[in-house]
């Protein structure tokens, strides 16, 4: 048995302990979760065992929103313009 990030693997099964309920998931299966921020076309086929694993997809959506604002020159606050400049420098 191997324990990592709240998941226990046993043989070829993944065992999740969720609110005192044991959920056994086959090797090739995952719990489907949807990152609510994503447009439908990005959500389709998304398979995640934990909502925190959506952080890169959520960041992608946020960065795309920032790029759109930069393209439209729609950054009204000085603090946001400064943050946009820092983002581009990074």
Secondary structure, 3 states (H helix, E strand, C coil): CEEECCEEEECCEEEEEECCEEEEECCCCCCCCCCCCCCHHHHCCCCCCCHHHHHHHHHHHHHHHHHHHHHCCCCCCHHHHHHHHHHHHC
